[in-house]
């Protein structure tokens, strides 16, 4: 996870503290309005439909039903555009960017695919990687360790 310039000062209250499993830190990171970028490289090929379904399943457990109803159609449009073609193939690089706490964008191979305005989606997506039920505990721990290093530098 890459964080924007304002992240260090926004998270300065956590300097010197243990961040692993720290619910207050996780909440501050998820709600922070500083730039957050997560870049993933596909380790195997899957169908675009599988990527869309997996993304929607993960997000749907992290937002309210009201929010899901509001963002469902535009999110599906964005995911369909972003994940069609080469994005679902092994080796593809997908970048998810969250700006200002409410602007969510996807790029594939460095090319902007689209965006959606939703603070709830930004928070939910961040939670996928740093929350208590992150998609990968190893990735979460590495992200938290890197952020700790940044804060304490």
N, C-alpha and C positions, 0 to 999 in steps of 0.2 A: 504494500500500500504506500502510495506517495501522498504526502500531505503538503498543502500550500504554506506559504510563508507565515501566515497568521496562526498556524496550528501550535507552534511552540509557546507563544504567549497565551493562547487560549487554554492550553493544557498545563500551564506553569504551576497551578495549584497542586499538581501531582508530582512535582519534582521531589526526588528522594524517596518516594513511596513505592511500595510494591504494586505493580499494575495488574499482574496476572490474577484473574478472578475478581478484580476490584469493580464492583457493580457501578460505583459512582464514576469511575474513569470510563467504563464502557458507555455509560449514559452520556457523558460529556463528549466523547468521541462521536457517538452516533448523532447527537443533536447539534454538534458543532457546525457553524456555517462556513468554516474554512474549506478550501478545496481538498477533496479526497479523490484519489484515482486508484483504481485496482485494475491491473493488467494481468490477464491470464493467457496461457498458451495451452491450446488443446493437446492433451496427451494421447488422445485416441479420436477416431472419427465416430460421430453419431449422426443420426438424422436430425434435420432442423426441427422436426416435430418433437423429438425427444428433448432437445435443448429448450424449446419453448415451454413444454409441459413441466420440465424440471424447474425452470426459472419461476414459472407461475405457481407451482406447488410450494416452493420455498418462500416466495413472497407472500402468498395467501395466508400463511400461518403467522405472519408478522405484521399484518395490517388489519384494521377493522373491516367488517363486512361492508360498511358504508363506503370506506375508502376504496376497497376492492371493486365495488360496483362502479364507482366514479372513474377509476383508472383502467379498468379491465379492457375495454375496447381500444383506447389509444395505446395501452401497453402491448396488447397483442399485435397491433399494427406495427409498432416499433420493433418488437421481437421478430416478427415475420420478415420484415425488411432486413434487419441486422443479421439474423441467423440463417437466412437463405444463402445458397451458394457455398462459397469456400469457408465461411465462418465455422461450420460444424466439422470441418476436416482436421485431421491430425496436423499439428504444427501451426495452425492459425492463431493469430494474436488478436485478442478481443480486449478493448479498453473500456472500462466503465468509469465515467467521471461524474462527480457530484459537486456542484458549485453553489455557493450561497445557501446551502442547506435545503434547496428546493428545486434545483435544476439537475436532471439526470440525463446523461447522454451516453451513447454507445458508438464506438468506432471499431472498425475491423480493418486490420492491416494498415492502420493509420488514417483510414478514410471515415469521416463522420457519416453515420448511418441514420441518425435522428436523435430526438430528445423528447423529454416529457417534463412538465412542471409538476412536481409533487414532493413536498417535504416528507410525507409518510413513506414514499418509495425510497427516497435517499436514506432515510433512517433504517428502513427494512433491509436494504441492500447492504449497508454497512454492518448491520447485525448478522447477516449471512457469514461474514468473515471474522468478526471480532466478538460477537455475542456468545452467551453461554452455550448455545446450541449451534455453534458455527459449523459450516459444512466440512471443515477440517480443523481438528484441534491443533495439529502441527503447524498449519498455516497461521491460525490465530495466535499461537504462542510466538511464532517468528515475527508477526506483525507487531504484537504488543512489546516484544523485546526491542525491536527497532525503534518504536515510538519512545520507549523508555530511554534508550540511548540518546535520541534527539532531544528530549526534554532535559536530560541531565548533562548534556554537553555544555 
